[in-house]
Amino acid sequence: MEIQKLKEIDRIFRQHGIEAEDTFKVISAYYLNVHKPSNISKLLQNLWMEGNSILDKASNDNIAKQTLEYTVAFDYYGECLPIIYQYFLGKRFRDLSGKFFTPRNLARLMTKMLPVKPDVIIMDPTCGGGTFLIEASKRWTNNSCTLVGNDIDKMLVALSETMTLLNKQPNHTITFFNDNIYDITSNQKHLFGKVDYILANPPFSLPIESFKVSSNLYKLGYRNSDALFIDLCWNYLKPGGHLVCLLPHSIITNKEYEKLRLEIERIWEIAAVIVLPEGVFNSTSNTTTRADIVFLRKQTDVKNVSNIVFANISDIKHLAYDVNMFIDQYSELSSIVSDFDIEHKRN
Ligand SMILES: C[S@@+](CC[C@H](N)C(=O)[O-])C[C@H]1O[C@@H](n2cnc3c(N)ncnc32)[C@H](O)[C@@H]1O
């Protein structure tokens, strides 16, 4: 969606005293009015009602009504909703650090690393705009699955739920939480040891004072959001469960993370580490953060001896231009990575 279009929507609703977050609520509510999803969470139900009651202020304005109609007609499945969110809640988005959406092509690529099988639980504990959950739903088109999302930000939980409702297959179940993952409440702990796959882009480099989950990394002195996220995922996953996530490049390279890397080798099987070039987030934010894809499997009782793929993708174009070259099966990872083949090592 072009910036001009967003400015125009902003102008139209401002005339009725509807601004920023409220405009986003109105647009989201309108999508829900059109799609009329059932079985929605209380949180989304409340925001839907709130959006409609704000919309009442512009109920006599045909241009406002037509604008909403065109917006939904132009983008029926709401792919632009995260862009609209970023436009109308941009300040809040930037101010609360740790937030940038994963570009869709990167999320799709990471999702393709997961082997498809029926009846799995797929989770994104910091789901933001829901990109990973939607990509997972697309990949699981012919299979049933449960999609679980969580975010600390209420509006983002609502956005993810809306996006998932608009895009998911009928045989996919969804559950959303609005929790701080570093201070998990009991309503999520029942998922510990049950999740098959986690796809995520956690908040990077936020200081975490206390962590209410059993964590060796915390005991080793690590207090940053990305490091502790690895232990959190270990708790969520069942043995053999997969974690495919983005982590700061420093975790892979810096000396201060040496103990962390040893701890990972002790309790995980490392499937792949794919070093990404600078600028992978350019399409969704102006962050210069460097991130890598880390693909881990929670160890089972039987130690699996398998290859580890290390790849270094030096050019963003390689990432963008053909996601389809990427894997269908974990076991095929190496051949896919060699398509990106800038530097390819195996142990
Ligand atoms: C880098 S963004 C990624 C969002 C989304 N997964 C995506 O890929 O587009 C990180 C997300 O983590 C959320 N977040 C930050 N701190 C959190 C916390 N303590 N608990 C749960 N979510 C958190 C932010 O609101 C944000 O949506």
The ligand as an SDF file (V2000), in Angstrom:
LIG
                    3D

 27 29  0  0  0  0  0  0  0  0999 V2000
   11.2760   -8.3030   16.1350 C   0  0  0  0  0  0  0  0  0  0  0  0
    9.5350   -8.2710   16.4490 S   0  0  0  0  0  0  0  0  0  0  0  0
    9.0240   -9.6680   15.5150 C   0  0  0  0  0  0  0  0  0  0  0  0
    7.5610   -9.7460   15.3130 C   0  0  0  0  0  0  0  0  0  0  0  0
    7.0720  -10.9310   14.4910 C   0  0  0  0  0  0  0  0  0  0  0  0
    7.4850  -12.1990   15.0610 N   0  0  0  0  0  0  0  0  0  0  0  0
    7.5310  -10.8590   13.0780 C   0  0  0  0  0  0  0  0  0  0  0  0
    8.3670  -11.6520   12.7250 O   0  0  0  0  0  0  0  0  0  0  0  0
    7.1200   -9.9810   12.3360 O   0  0  0  0  0  0  0  0  0  0  0  0
    9.5170   -8.7800   18.1190 C   0  0  0  0  0  0  0  0  0  0  0  0
    8.1470   -8.8560   18.7350 C   0  0  0  0  0  0  0  0  0  0  0  0
    8.3220   -9.2420   20.0940 O   0  0  0  0  0  0  0  0  0  0  0  0
    7.3520   -8.6000   20.8650 C   0  0  0  0  0  0  0  0  0  0  0  0
    7.8620   -8.5800   22.2510 N   0  0  0  0  0  0  0  0  0  0  0  0
    8.8050   -7.7830   22.7830 C   0  0  0  0  0  0  0  0  0  0  0  0
    9.0070   -8.0860   24.0860 N   0  0  0  0  0  0  0  0  0  0  0  0
    8.1610   -9.1130   24.3790 C   0  0  0  0  0  0  0  0  0  0  0  0
    7.8760   -9.8690   25.5570 C   0  0  0  0  0  0  0  0  0  0  0  0
    8.5330   -9.6180   26.6960 N   0  0  0  0  0  0  0  0  0  0  0  0
    6.9470  -10.8320   25.5030 N   0  0  0  0  0  0  0  0  0  0  0  0
    6.2640  -11.0890   24.3520 C   0  0  0  0  0  0  0  0  0  0  0  0
    6.4830  -10.4000   23.2000 N   0  0  0  0  0  0  0  0  0  0  0  0
    7.4220   -9.4340   23.2030 C   0  0  0  0  0  0  0  0  0  0  0  0
    7.2050   -7.2310   20.2420 C   0  0  0  0  0  0  0  0  0  0  0  0
    5.9550   -6.6310   20.5790 O   0  0  0  0  0  0  0  0  0  0  0  0
    7.3440   -7.5620   18.7580 C   0  0  0  0  0  0  0  0  0  0  0  0
    6.1050   -7.7850   18.1730 O   0  0  0  0  0  0  0  0  0  0  0  0
  1  2  1  0
  2  3  1  0
  2 10  1  0
  3  4  1  0
  4  5  1  0
  5  6  1  0
  5  7  1  0
  7  8  2  0
  7  9  1  0
 10 11  1  0
 11 12  1  0
 11 26  1  0
 12 13  1  0
 13 14  1  0
 13 24  1  0
 14 15  1  0
 14 23  1  0
 15 16  2  0
 16 17  1  0
 17 18  1  0
 17 23  2  0
 18 19  1  0
 18 20  2  0
 20 21  1  0
 21 22  2  0
 22 23  1  0
 24 25  1  0
 24 26  1  0
 26 27  1  0
M  CHG  2   2   1   9  -1
M  END
$$$$
